[in-house]
Amino acid sequence: MEVPRLDHALNSPTSPCEEVIKNLSLEAIQLCDRDGNKSQDSGIAEMEELPVPHNIKISNITCDSFKISWEMDSKSKDRITHYFIDLNKKENKNSNKFKHKDVPTKLVAKAVPLPMTVRGHWFLSPRTEYTVAVQTASKQVDGDYVVSEWSEIIEFCTADYSKVHLTQLLEKAEVIAGRMLKFSVFYRNQHKEYFDYVREHHGNAMQPSVKDNSGSHGSPISGKLEGIFFSCSTEFNTGKPPQDSPYGRYRFEIAAEKLFNPNTNLYFGDFYCMYTAYHYVILVIAPVGSPGDEFCKLRLPQLNSKDNKFLTCTEEDGVLVYHHAQDVILEVIFTDPVDLSLGTVAEITGHQLMSLSTANAKKDPSCKTCNISVGR
């Protein structure tokens, strides 16, 4: 069976001569490990002295690309025709021992001026730790390769989604958001003990906490942004919040204008699903000039509060009017403390539907509706 070819695995937008070797099989690349051990049938010649890369530098890291450079001794440098790059996900000690290991990625590029850009969403994921090592190689007239020893192993971590990537997610979410329904309150469900704790230990004010890792793996708000989760979805037939909740039987309700008004900014945070037909959109409401607002300005696309597909605040006859998207489930993060005296706490009459909880929920990487062409 023919071994698949690697094509365009390495790509530098600034160097037209930087290409992946066509017609070099994955088999030939993988037959030399980091210790320099080679199969007798590998097609790689006996070791000759080629400069070994050292002092490797990783820079310009994004969620699906990075630049790499290194230093080499000048001896035999002119004989180098190619670079071999060994890229692997760093092993996670807490990973499931029964899960198959990720296949190492062996990349090959023609020798080009450094630094060189490595780009590829099919082998690079956002917010993921990797190890990388480099060999220099010289292609012989008979097609065999002379290779150097492997360099030292360097570790690095890819970045979160940028605003560009989040804008792509935003545009995909807009397609399925649906028509807008009127609402009047934000609400937050928790257990009775939560509200008792807030009253006793926080002076009646709910405090922001760090967002969990639910949603897109590359979301810049996961594990970083502090806020309080609210919902605003309403039942189609009543126009009121549903009586069921996955988060607890006690509900805090607050008038929409107390959280969302001309003195707040609105940001798009994420779009995901959990192997289900329905999708979630995370929005962030931050008081103007607050720490949460400054955090979001740098990382998230800002929405026009009066005109967007998800959550709007408009004025009609001197009164603020609110609408939310019907066909996505909105998760709204408010970035400042909220005093319980601004609303009411009461027990709901419905059920606690734990199956709908999104706590640390992982995004379905195969969904074509809510994924973009970068790491998941």
C-alpha contacts under 8 A as a table, 3 or more apart, distances in Angstrom:
res1	aa1	res2	aa2	distance
3	V	25	S	5.89
3	V	26	L	6.61
3	V	27	E	6.80
4	P	25	S	6.35
4	P	26	L	6.56
5	R	22	K	6.93
5	R	23	N	6.26
5	R	24	L	6.25
5	R	25	S	5.14
5	R	26	L	6.29
6	L	9	A	6.46
6	L	20	V	7.01
6	L	21	I	7.24
6	L	22	K	6.65
6	L	23	N	7.79
6	L	24	L	7.01
6	L	25	S	6.90
6	L	26	L	6.72
6	L	107	L	7.81
7	D	20	V	5.57
7	D	21	I	6.86
7	D	22	K	5.94
8	H	11	N	6.16
8	H	19	E	6.08
8	H	20	V	4.96
9	A	20	V	6.06
9	A	107	L	6.59
9	A	108	V	7.77
9	A	118	V	7.39
9	A	119	R	6.89
9	A	120	G	6.38
10	L	18	E	7.47
10	L	19	E	6.31
10	L	20	V	5.70
10	L	107	L	7.10
10	L	108	V	7.37
10	L	109	A	6.39
10	L	117	T	6.82
10	L	118	V	4.94
10	L	119	R	5.95
10	L	120	G	7.55
11	N	18	E	6.28
11	N	19	E	6.24
11	N	20	V	7.59
11	N	116	M	7.87
11	N	117	T	5.86
11	N	118	V	5.82
11	N	119	R	5.95
12	S	15	S	5.34
12	S	16	P	7.21
12	S	18	E	6.08
12	S	116	M	6.20
12	S	117	T	4.78
12	S	118	V	7.07
12	S	119	R	7.90
13	P	16	P	7.00
13	P	117	T	7.73
15	S	18	E	5.55
15	S	112	V	7.81
16	P	19	E	7.77
17	C	110	K	7.97
17	C	112	V	6.93
18	E	109	A	6.86
18	E	110	K	6.21
18	E	111	A	7.58
18	E	112	V	5.95
19	E	109	A	5.81
19	E	110	K	6.13
20	V	107	L	7.83
20	V	108	V	5.78
20	V	109	A	4.55
20	V	110	K	6.47
21	I	24	L	5.98
21	I	108	V	6.23
21	I	109	A	5.83
21	I	110	K	6.55
24	L	28	A	7.03
24	L	29	I	7.76
25	S	28	A	5.43
25	S	29	I	6.76
26	L	29	I	5.15
26	L	30	Q	6.26
26	L	106	K	7.50
27	E	30	Q	5.34
27	E	31	L	6.34
28	A	31	L	5.57
28	A	32	C	7.89
28	A	42	S	5.77
28	A	43	G	6.85
28	A	44	I	7.93
29	I	32	C	6.59
29	I	84	F	7.77
29	I	106	K	6.41
29	I	107	L	7.86
29	I	108	V	7.79
30	Q	33	D	6.74
30	Q	106	K	6.63
31	L	37	N	7.93
31	L	38	K	5.77
31	L	39	S	5.96
31	L	42	S	5.80
32	C	35	D	7.89
32	C	36	G	5.84
32	C	37	N	5.51
32	C	38	K	4.64
32	C	39	S	7.10
32	C	42	S	7.73
33	D	36	G	5.45
33	D	37	N	5.67
33	D	38	K	7.05
34	R	37	N	7.46
34	R	86	D	7.94
34	R	133	A	7.62
34	R	149	E	7.70
34	R	150	W	5.46
35	D	149	E	7.31
35	D	150	W	6.71
36	G	149	E	5.78
36	G	150	W	6.68
38	K	42	S	6.55
38	K	44	I	7.42
39	S	42	S	4.99
40	Q	43	G	7.57
41	D	44	I	7.95
43	G	143	G	7.73
43	G	144	D	5.15
43	G	145	Y	6.93
44	I	144	D	5.07
44	I	145	Y	4.61
44	I	146	V	6.05
44	I	147	V	7.55
45	A	144	D	5.93
45	A	145	Y	5.62
45	A	146	V	5.21
45	A	147	V	7.81
46	E	146	V	6.65
47	M	146	V	6.02
47	M	147	V	6.18
47	M	148	S	6.89
48	E	146	V	6.27
48	E	147	V	6.98
48	E	148	S	7.12
49	E	76	S	7.49
49	E	148	S	6.55
50	L	75	K	7.59
50	L	76	S	5.90
50	L	77	K	7.05
50	L	79	R	7.81
50	L	80	I	7.52
50	L	136	T	6.83
50	L	137	A	7.36
50	L	146	V	7.99
50	L	147	V	6.68
50	L	148	S	4.97
51	P	72	M	5.74
51	P	73	D	5.58
51	P	74	S	7.40
51	P	75	K	6.71
51	P	76	S	6.71
51	P	77	K	6.47
51	P	136	T	6.95
51	P	148	S	6.34
52	V	72	M	6.26
52	V	73	D	7.54
52	V	135	Q	6.63
52	V	136	T	6.66
52	V	148	S	5.68
52	V	149	E	5.92
52	V	150	W	6.71
52	V	151	S	6.03
53	P	56	I	7.15
53	P	70	W	5.90
53	P	71	E	5.75
53	P	72	M	5.18
53	P	134	V	6.49
53	P	135	Q	6.64
53	P	136	T	7.15
53	P	150	W	7.53
53	P	151	S	5.29
54	H	70	W	5.75
54	H	71	E	5.37
54	H	72	M	6.41
54	H	151	S	5.88
54	H	152	E	6.82
55	N	70	W	5.49
55	N	71	E	5.89
56	I	68	I	7.13
56	I	69	S	5.77
56	I	70	W	4.26
56	I	71	E	6.96
56	I	154	I	7.20
57	K	68	I	5.74
57	K	69	S	5.27
57	K	70	W	5.98
58	I	61	I	7.41
58	I	66	F	6.78
58	I	67	K	5.70
58	I	68	I	4.76
58	I	69	S	6.73
58	I	156	F	7.47
59	S	66	F	6.09
59	S	67	K	5.12
59	S	68	I	6.47
60	N	65	S	7.90
60	N	66	F	5.42
60	N	67	K	5.70
61	I	64	D	7.90
61	I	65	S	5.96
61	I	66	F	4.34
61	I	67	K	6.82
61	I	158	T	6.00
61	I	159	A	6.26
62	T	65	S	5.20
62	T	66	F	6.18
62	T	126	P	7.63
62	T	158	T	5.88
62	T	159	A	4.83
62	T	160	D	7.08
62	T	161	Y	7.70
62	T	162	S	7.86
63	C	124	L	7.37
63	C	125	S	6.25
63	C	126	P	4.15
63	C	127	R	6.71
63	C	158	T	5.17
63	C	159	A	4.42
63	C	160	D	5.39
63	C	161	Y	5.82
63	C	162	S	7.74
63	C	218	G	7.22
63	C	374	V	7.44
63	C	375	G	6.89
64	D	119	R	6.03
64	D	120	G	5.90
64	D	121	H	5.28
64	D	124	L	5.10
64	D	125	S	5.95
64	D	126	P	6.29
64	D	158	T	7.03
64	D	159	A	7.86
64	D	374	V	6.25
64	D	375	G	6.35
65	S	117	T	6.98
65	S	118	V	5.47
65	S	119	R	4.24
65	S	120	G	6.47
65	S	121	H	7.89
65	S	124	L	7.11
65	S	158	T	7.69
66	F	117	T	5.73
66	F	118	V	5.45
66	F	119	R	6.66
66	F	158	T	7.92
67	K	115	P	5.94
67	K	116	M	5.32
67	K	117	T	4.32
67	K	118	V	6.06
68	I	114	L	7.35
68	I	115	P	5.28
68	I	116	M	5.38
68	I	117	T	6.45
68	I	118	V	7.44
69	S	114	L	5.39
69	S	115	P	4.44
69	S	116	M	6.45
70	W	114	L	7.59
70	W	115	P	7.79
72	M	77	K	7.57
73	D	77	K	7.03
74	S	77	K	5.14
74	S	78	D	8.00
75	K	78	D	7.94
76	S	79	R	5.47
76	S	80	I	7.40
77	K	80	I	5.69
79	R	138	S	6.01
80	I	83	Y	7.90
80	I	111	A	6.65
80	I	136	T	6.33
80	I	137	A	5.54
80	I	138	S	4.82
80	I	139	K	7.91
81	T	110	K	5.95
81	T	111	A	5.11
81	T	136	T	7.87
81	T	137	A	6.10
81	T	138	S	4.92
81	T	139	K	6.18
82	H	108	V	6.92
82	H	109	A	5.56
82	H	110	K	4.28
82	H	111	A	4.50
82	H	136	T	6.18
82	H	137	A	5.09
82	H	138	S	6.22
82	H	139	K	7.36
83	Y	108	V	5.74
83	Y	109	A	5.34
83	Y	110	K	6.24
83	Y	111	A	5.90
83	Y	134	V	6.98
83	Y	135	Q	5.82
83	Y	136	T	4.76
83	Y	137	A	5.81
84	F	106	K	7.05
84	F	107	L	5.82
84	F	108	V	4.73
84	F	109	A	6.78
84	F	134	V	5.69
84	F	135	Q	4.99
84	F	136	T	6.26
84	F	137	A	7.08
85	I	106	K	5.78
85	I	107	L	4.94
85	I	108	V	6.21
85	I	132	V	6.95
85	I	133	A	5.92
85	I	134	V	4.65
85	I	135	Q	6.53
86	D	104	P	7.37
86	D	105	T	6.15
86	D	106	K	4.79
86	D	107	L	6.41
86	D	132	V	5.49
86	D	133	A	5.21
86	D	134	V	6.26
87	L	104	P	6.32
87	L	105	T	5.16
87	L	106	K	6.22
87	L	107	L	7.55
87	L	130	Y	6.88
87	L	131	T	5.88
87	L	132	V	4.64
87	L	133	A	6.89
88	N	102	D	7.92
88	N	103	V	7.85
88	N	104	P	5.09
88	N	105	T	6.17
88	N	130	Y	5.49
88	N	131	T	5.30
88	N	132	V	6.51
89	K	102	D	7.21
89	K	104	P	7.58
89	K	128	T	7.38
89	K	129	E	6.03
89	K	130	Y	4.34
89	K	131	T	6.26
90	K	129	E	5.42
90	K	130	Y	4.78
90	K	131	T	5.87
90	K	155	E	7.92
91	E	95	S	8.00
92	N	95	S	5.29
95	S	99	K	7.78
96	N	99	K	5.39
97	K	100	H	7.88
105	T	123	F	7.17
112	V	116	M	7.42
113	P	116	M	7.07
119	R	124	L	7.72
120	G	123	F	5.85
120	G	124	L	5.94
120	G	374	V	7.93
121	H	124	L	5.04
121	H	125	S	6.50
121	H	373	S	6.72
121	H	374	V	4.69
121	H	375	G	5.20
122	W	125	S	7.86
122	W	374	V	7.65
122	W	375	G	7.15
124	L	158	T	7.87
124	L	375	G	6.17
125	S	128	T	5.99
125	S	158	T	7.09
125	S	218	G	7.88
125	S	374	V	7.25
125	S	375	G	4.04
125	S	376	R	6.38
126	P	158	T	5.27
126	P	159	A	5.46
126	P	160	D	5.45
126	P	161	Y	6.89
126	P	217	H	6.73
126	P	218	G	4.98
126	P	375	G	5.54
126	P	376	R	7.00
127	R	157	C	6.16
127	R	158	T	4.87
127	R	159	A	5.05
127	R	160	D	5.50
127	R	217	H	7.10
127	R	218	G	5.97
128	T	157	C	5.31
128	T	158	T	5.41
128	T	159	A	7.73
129	E	155	E	7.05
129	E	156	F	5.71
129	E	157	C	4.19
129	E	158	T	6.57
130	Y	155	E	5.67
130	Y	156	F	5.53
130	Y	157	C	6.03
130	Y	158	T	7.87
131	T	153	I	6.33
131	T	154	I	5.47
131	T	155	E	4.44
131	T	156	F	6.52
132	V	153	I	5.59
132	V	154	I	5.29
132	V	155	E	6.46
133	A	150	W	6.43
133	A	151	S	5.51
133	A	152	E	6.11
133	A	153	I	4.87
133	A	154	I	6.47
134	V	150	W	5.67
134	V	151	S	5.31
134	V	152	E	7.88
135	Q	147	V	6.66
135	Q	148	S	5.63
135	Q	149	E	6.21
135	Q	150	W	4.95
135	Q	151	S	6.36
136	T	147	V	5.77
136	T	148	S	5.39
136	T	149	E	7.90
137	A	145	Y	6.29
137	A	146	V	5.52
137	A	147	V	4.25
137	A	148	S	6.30
138	S	145	Y	5.49
138	S	146	V	5.08
138	S	147	V	6.38
139	K	143	G	6.18
139	K	144	D	5.97
139	K	145	Y	4.55
139	K	146	V	6.49
140	Q	143	G	5.29
140	Q	144	D	5.32
140	Q	145	Y	5.82
140	Q	146	V	7.34
141	V	144	D	7.37
159	A	218	G	7.60
160	D	218	G	4.67
160	D	219	S	5.99
160	D	220	P	5.29
161	Y	164	V	7.70
161	Y	165	H	5.55
161	Y	166	L	6.40
161	Y	218	G	5.03
161	Y	219	S	5.78
161	Y	220	P	6.23
162	S	165	H	5.28
162	S	166	L	6.30
162	S	220	P	7.85
162	S	299	R	6.73
162	S	300	L	7.90
163	K	166	L	4.97
163	K	167	T	5.94
163	K	299	R	5.98
163	K	300	L	5.65
163	K	301	P	5.99
164	V	167	T	5.15
164	V	168	Q	6.52
165	H	168	Q	5.12
165	H	169	L	6.53
165	H	372	I	7.73
165	H	374	V	7.97
166	L	169	L	4.95
166	L	170	L	6.04
166	L	268	F	7.83
166	L	269	G	7.49
166	L	270	D	7.14
166	L	300	L	7.07
166	L	301	P	6.99
167	T	170	L	4.79
167	T	171	E	6.17
167	T	301	P	6.47
168	Q	171	E	5.21
168	Q	172	K	6.42
168	Q	372	I	6.94
169	L	172	K	5.13
169	L	173	A	6.20
169	L	270	D	7.11
169	L	271	F	6.25
169	L	370	C	6.78
169	L	371	N	7.13
169	L	372	I	6.66
170	L	173	A	5.08
170	L	174	E	6.22
170	L	268	F	6.97
170	L	270	D	7.54
170	L	271	F	7.14
171	E	174	E	5.14
171	E	175	V	6.73
172	K	175	V	5.45
172	K	176	I	7.40
172	K	369	T	6.90
172	K	370	C	6.49
173	A	176	I	5.71
173	A	177	A	6.14
173	A	271	F	6.36
173	A	281	V	7.37
173	A	370	C	7.02
174	E	177	A	5.16
174	E	309	K	5.93
174	E	310	F	7.71
175	V	178	G	7.68
176	I	327	D	6.61
176	I	328	V	7.33
177	A	309	K	6.35
177	A	310	F	6.63
177	A	325	A	5.58
177	A	326	Q	6.59
177	A	327	D	5.11
177	A	328	V	5.56
178	G	309	K	7.83
178	G	325	A	5.91
178	G	326	Q	5.54
178	G	327	D	5.01
178	G	328	V	7.62
179	R	325	A	5.84
179	R	326	Q	5.72
179	R	327	D	7.39
180	M	309	K	7.68
180	M	310	F	7.59
180	M	323	H	5.65
180	M	324	H	5.23
180	M	325	A	4.58
180	M	326	Q	5.73
181	L	234	T	7.94
181	L	239	G	7.89
181	L	323	H	5.11
181	L	324	H	5.35
181	L	325	A	6.31
181	L	326	Q	6.18
182	K	239	G	7.20
182	K	321	V	7.63
182	K	322	Y	5.69
182	K	323	H	4.23
182	K	324	H	6.45
183	F	232	C	7.15
183	F	233	S	7.75
183	F	234	T	6.88
183	F	239	G	6.75
183	F	240	K	7.24
183	F	322	Y	5.61
183	F	323	H	5.63
183	F	324	H	6.97
184	S	255	A	6.16
184	S	256	A	5.45
184	S	321	V	7.64
184	S	322	Y	6.31
185	V	232	C	6.53
185	V	253	E	6.30
185	V	254	I	5.45
185	V	255	A	4.53
185	V	256	A	4.57
186	F	230	F	6.09
186	F	231	S	5.68
186	F	232	C	4.85
186	F	253	E	5.85
186	F	254	I	5.48
186	F	255	A	6.43
186	F	256	A	5.57
187	Y	230	F	5.42
187	Y	231	S	5.34
187	Y	232	C	6.34
187	Y	251	R	6.52
187	Y	252	F	5.41
187	Y	253	E	4.38
187	Y	254	I	6.29
188	R	229	F	6.82
188	R	230	F	4.93
188	R	231	S	6.25
188	R	251	R	5.51
188	R	252	F	5.16
188	R	253	E	6.67
189	N	245	S	6.88
189	N	247	Y	5.45
189	N	248	G	5.27
189	N	249	R	6.61
189	N	250	Y	5.51
189	N	251	R	4.30
189	N	252	F	6.35
190	Q	194	Y	6.25
190	Q	195	F	7.45
190	Q	247	Y	5.33
190	Q	248	G	4.17
190	Q	249	R	6.42
190	Q	250	Y	5.45
190	Q	251	R	6.39
191	H	194	Y	5.46
191	H	195	F	7.18
191	H	247	Y	7.29
191	H	248	G	4.57
191	H	249	R	5.92
191	H	250	Y	5.68
192	K	195	F	5.50
192	K	196	D	6.32
192	K	248	G	7.78
192	K	249	R	7.45
192	K	250	Y	5.91
193	E	196	D	4.98
193	E	197	Y	6.04
194	Y	197	Y	5.15
194	Y	198	V	6.30
195	F	198	V	5.00
195	F	199	R	6.28
196	D	199	R	5.24
196	D	200	E	6.19
197	Y	200	E	5.11
197	Y	201	H	5.71
197	Y	202	H	7.41
198	V	201	H	5.54
198	V	202	H	5.00
198	V	203	G	6.74
198	V	204	N	5.36
198	V	205	A	6.12
198	V	206	M	5.93
199	R	202	H	5.94
199	R	203	G	5.46
199	R	204	N	4.05
199	R	205	A	7.03
200	E	203	G	6.36
200	E	204	N	7.08
201	H	204	N	7.75
202	H	205	A	5.57
202	H	206	M	7.07
202	H	207	Q	7.57
204	N	339	D	5.72
204	N	340	L	5.71
204	N	341	S	7.39
205	A	337	P	6.10
205	A	338	V	5.32
205	A	339	D	3.97
205	A	340	L	5.85
206	M	228	I	7.68
206	M	337	P	5.46
206	M	338	V	5.17
206	M	339	D	6.07
206	M	340	L	7.05
207	Q	227	G	7.60
207	Q	228	I	7.03
207	Q	336	D	7.30
207	Q	337	P	4.73
207	Q	338	V	6.92
208	P	226	E	5.28
208	P	227	G	4.05
208	P	228	I	4.96
208	P	334	F	7.91
208	P	335	T	6.30
208	P	336	D	6.24
208	P	337	P	5.88
209	S	226	E	4.82
209	S	227	G	5.37
209	S	228	I	6.56
210	V	222	S	7.82
210	V	223	G	5.80
210	V	224	K	5.94
210	V	225	L	5.60
210	V	226	E	4.25
210	V	227	G	6.50
211	K	221	I	6.92
211	K	222	S	5.42
211	K	223	G	5.26
211	K	224	K	6.51
211	K	225	L	5.84
211	K	226	E	5.99
211	K	227	G	6.90
212	D	222	S	5.65
212	D	223	G	5.42
212	D	359	A	6.95
212	D	360	N	5.68
213	N	217	H	7.44
213	N	222	S	4.97
213	N	223	G	6.00
213	N	359	A	7.91
213	N	360	N	4.97
213	N	361	A	7.26
213	N	362	K	7.81
214	S	217	H	7.81
214	S	222	S	7.11
214	S	358	T	6.59
214	S	359	A	6.15
214	S	360	N	4.01
214	S	361	A	4.43
214	S	362	K	5.58
214	S	363	K	7.25
215	G	219	S	7.32
215	G	222	S	7.99
215	G	270	D	6.92
215	G	271	F	7.16
215	G	272	Y	5.58
215	G	273	C	7.42
215	G	360	N	7.60
215	G	361	A	6.35
215	G	362	K	5.80
215	G	363	K	5.18
216	S	219	S	5.34
216	S	270	D	6.80
216	S	271	F	7.23
216	S	272	Y	6.31
216	S	362	K	7.37
216	S	363	K	5.68
216	S	376	R	6.24
217	H	362	K	7.88
217	H	363	K	7.45
217	H	376	R	5.68
218	G	375	G	7.36
218	G	376	R	6.45
219	S	222	S	5.80
219	S	269	G	7.32
219	S	270	D	6.57
220	P	224	K	7.19
220	P	299	R	6.87
221	I	224	K	5.23
221	I	225	L	4.87
221	I	269	G	7.00
222	S	225	L	6.59
225	L	292	G	7.34
225	L	295	F	7.60
226	E	292	G	7.31
226	E	335	T	6.10
227	G	292	G	7.97
227	G	333	I	5.53
227	G	334	F	5.24
227	G	335	T	4.05
227	G	336	D	6.44
227	G	337	P	7.94
228	I	333	I	5.29
228	I	334	F	5.15
228	I	335	T	6.26
228	I	336	D	7.52
228	I	337	P	7.63
229	F	331	E	6.67
229	F	332	V	5.64
229	F	333	I	4.59
229	F	334	F	6.52
230	F	331	E	6.24
230	F	332	V	5.02
230	F	333	I	6.13
230	F	334	F	7.38
231	S	330	L	6.41
231	S	331	E	5.55
231	S	332	V	5.93
232	C	241	P	7.07
232	C	324	H	7.32
232	C	330	L	6.93
232	C	331	E	7.87
232	C	332	V	7.77
233	S	241	P	6.10
233	S	242	P	7.67
233	S	324	H	7.05
233	S	326	Q	7.71
233	S	329	I	6.84
233	S	330	L	6.79
234	T	238	T	7.57
234	T	239	G	5.31
234	T	240	K	4.86
234	T	241	P	4.35
234	T	242	P	6.10
235	E	238	T	5.52
235	E	239	G	5.29
235	E	240	K	5.66
235	E	241	P	6.00
235	E	242	P	5.72
236	F	239	G	5.65
242	P	245	S	7.61
243	Q	348	I	5.79
243	Q	349	T	5.96
243	Q	350	G	4.63
243	Q	351	H	7.29
244	D	348	I	7.31
244	D	349	T	7.54
244	D	350	G	4.50
244	D	351	H	4.81
244	D	352	Q	5.85
244	D	353	L	6.64
245	S	248	G	6.36
245	S	249	R	7.15
245	S	350	G	7.53
245	S	351	H	6.48
245	S	352	Q	4.94
245	S	353	L	5.56
245	S	354	M	7.71
245	S	356	L	7.87
246	P	352	Q	4.85
246	P	353	L	4.25
246	P	354	M	4.42
246	P	355	S	6.92
246	P	356	L	5.62
246	P	357	S	5.22
247	Y	352	Q	6.78
247	Y	353	L	7.76
247	Y	354	M	7.10
247	Y	357	S	6.79
248	G	251	R	7.59
248	G	352	Q	6.07
249	R	347	E	5.61
249	R	348	I	5.55
249	R	349	T	7.91
249	R	350	G	7.90
249	R	351	H	7.48
249	R	352	Q	6.42
250	Y	345	V	6.64
250	Y	346	A	5.56
250	Y	347	E	4.35
250	Y	348	I	6.01
251	R	344	T	7.95
251	R	345	V	5.40
251	R	346	A	5.48
251	R	347	E	6.10
251	R	348	I	6.64
252	F	340	L	7.61
252	F	343	G	6.62
252	F	344	T	5.46
252	F	345	V	4.37
252	F	346	A	6.75
253	E	343	G	5.44
253	E	344	T	5.42
253	E	345	V	6.54
254	I	258	K	6.95
254	I	342	L	6.44
254	I	343	G	4.40
254	I	344	T	6.78
255	A	258	K	5.66
255	A	259	L	7.61
255	A	343	G	7.04
256	A	259	L	5.74
256	A	260	F	5.90
256	A	322	Y	7.44
257	E	260	F	5.09
257	E	261	N	5.47
257	E	320	L	7.11
258	K	261	N	7.17
258	K	342	L	7.73
259	L	264	T	7.75
259	L	285	I	7.57
259	L	334	F	7.37
260	F	263	N	7.73
260	F	264	T	6.11
260	F	285	I	6.86
260	F	313	C	7.21
261	N	264	T	5.64
261	N	313	C	6.78
261	N	320	L	7.96
262	P	265	N	7.70
263	N	287	P	6.04
263	N	288	V	5.79
264	T	285	I	6.41
264	T	286	A	5.39
264	T	287	P	4.15
264	T	288	V	5.00
265	N	285	I	5.74
265	N	286	A	5.34
265	N	287	P	6.23
265	N	288	V	5.99
265	N	293	D	7.13
265	N	302	Q	7.50
265	N	303	L	7.84
265	N	305	S	7.20
266	L	283	L	7.03
266	L	284	V	5.73
266	L	285	I	4.79
266	L	286	A	6.63
266	L	302	Q	5.96
266	L	303	L	5.48
266	L	304	N	7.10
266	L	305	S	6.08
267	Y	283	L	5.67
267	Y	284	V	5.00
267	Y	285	I	6.55
267	Y	296	C	7.05
267	Y	300	L	6.13
267	Y	301	P	5.76
267	Y	302	Q	4.36
267	Y	303	L	5.37
268	F	281	V	7.94
268	F	282	I	6.50
268	F	283	L	4.83
268	F	284	V	6.42
268	F	300	L	6.17
268	F	301	P	5.64
268	F	302	Q	6.34
268	F	303	L	6.70
269	G	281	V	7.45
269	G	282	I	5.05
269	G	283	L	5.21
269	G	284	V	6.46
269	G	300	L	6.29
269	G	301	P	7.74
270	D	280	Y	7.98
270	D	281	V	5.69
270	D	282	I	4.97
270	D	283	L	7.27
271	F	279	H	7.21
271	F	280	Y	5.71
271	F	281	V	4.61
271	F	282	I	6.45
271	F	370	C	6.16
272	Y	279	H	5.78
272	Y	280	Y	5.39
272	Y	281	V	6.74
272	Y	363	K	5.83
272	Y	364	D	7.47
272	Y	370	C	5.51
272	Y	371	N	7.66
273	C	276	T	6.19
273	C	277	A	7.60
273	C	278	Y	6.58
273	C	279	H	4.69
273	C	280	Y	5.99
273	C	363	K	5.58
273	C	364	D	6.02
273	C	367	C	7.82
273	C	370	C	7.12
274	M	279	H	7.76
274	M	361	A	6.74
274	M	362	K	6.29
274	M	363	K	5.21
274	M	364	D	5.39
275	Y	363	K	7.41
275	Y	364	D	5.29
275	Y	367	C	7.74
276	T	279	H	7.49
278	Y	327	D	7.85
278	Y	328	V	6.68
278	Y	329	I	7.53
279	H	328	V	5.36
279	H	329	I	6.21
279	H	370	C	7.96
280	Y	328	V	5.58
280	Y	329	I	4.69
280	Y	330	L	5.87
280	Y	331	E	7.04
281	V	328	V	6.55
281	V	329	I	6.18
281	V	330	L	5.03
281	V	331	E	6.15
282	I	330	L	5.95
282	I	331	E	4.74
282	I	332	V	5.86
282	I	333	I	7.44
283	L	330	L	7.14
283	L	331	E	6.24
283	L	332	V	4.88
283	L	333	I	6.22
284	V	332	V	5.69
284	V	333	I	4.68
284	V	334	F	6.06
284	V	335	T	7.44
285	I	332	V	7.06
285	I	333	I	6.04
285	I	334	F	4.93
285	I	335	T	6.61
286	A	290	S	6.78
286	A	292	G	5.75
286	A	293	D	5.01
286	A	334	F	5.98
286	A	335	T	5.37
286	A	336	D	7.22
287	P	290	S	5.54
287	P	292	G	7.62
287	P	293	D	6.41
287	P	335	T	7.56
287	P	336	D	7.47
288	V	293	D	6.06
289	G	293	D	5.77
289	G	294	E	6.51
290	S	293	D	5.04
290	S	294	E	6.39
290	S	336	D	7.95
291	P	294	E	5.13
291	P	295	F	6.21
292	G	295	F	5.07
292	G	296	C	6.23
292	G	335	T	5.41
292	G	336	D	7.49
293	D	296	C	5.21
293	D	297	K	6.10
293	D	335	T	7.87
294	E	297	K	5.22
294	E	298	L	6.74
295	F	298	L	5.78
295	F	299	R	6.76
296	C	299	R	5.14
296	C	300	L	5.18
296	C	301	P	7.99
297	K	300	L	6.03
297	K	301	P	7.54
297	K	302	Q	7.23
303	L	307	D	7.85
303	L	308	N	6.55
304	N	307	D	5.27
304	N	308	N	5.99
305	S	308	N	6.75
305	S	311	L	7.13
305	S	312	T	5.20
305	S	313	C	5.77
305	S	314	T	7.82
306	K	312	T	5.03
306	K	313	C	5.19
306	K	314	T	5.33
307	D	312	T	6.19
308	N	311	L	6.56
308	N	312	T	6.50
309	K	312	T	7.94
309	K	325	A	6.53
310	F	323	H	7.96
310	F	324	H	5.49
310	F	325	A	4.76
310	F	330	L	7.81
311	L	322	Y	7.41
311	L	323	H	5.76
311	L	324	H	4.57
311	L	325	A	6.50
312	T	322	Y	5.63
312	T	323	H	5.35
312	T	324	H	6.67
313	C	320	L	6.40
313	C	321	V	5.71
313	C	322	Y	4.85
313	C	323	H	6.97
314	T	320	L	5.57
314	T	321	V	5.27
314	T	322	Y	6.60
315	E	318	G	5.88
315	E	319	V	5.32
315	E	320	L	4.47
315	E	321	V	5.85
316	E	319	V	5.24
316	E	320	L	6.35
316	E	321	V	6.67
325	A	328	V	6.29
325	A	329	I	7.94
325	A	330	L	7.79
326	Q	329	I	7.69
338	V	342	L	7.59
339	D	342	L	5.76
339	D	343	G	7.97
340	L	343	G	5.72
340	L	344	T	6.86
340	L	345	V	7.76
341	S	344	T	7.08
353	L	356	L	5.88
353	L	357	S	7.53
354	M	357	S	5.42
357	S	361	A	7.91
358	T	361	A	4.94
364	D	367	C	5.79
365	P	371	N	6.78
365	P	376	R	5.96
366	S	371	N	7.55
367	C	370	C	5.98
367	C	371	N	6.18
368	K	371	N	5.62
368	K	372	I	7.89
371	N	376	R	6.84
372	I	375	G	7.88
372	I	376	R	7.55
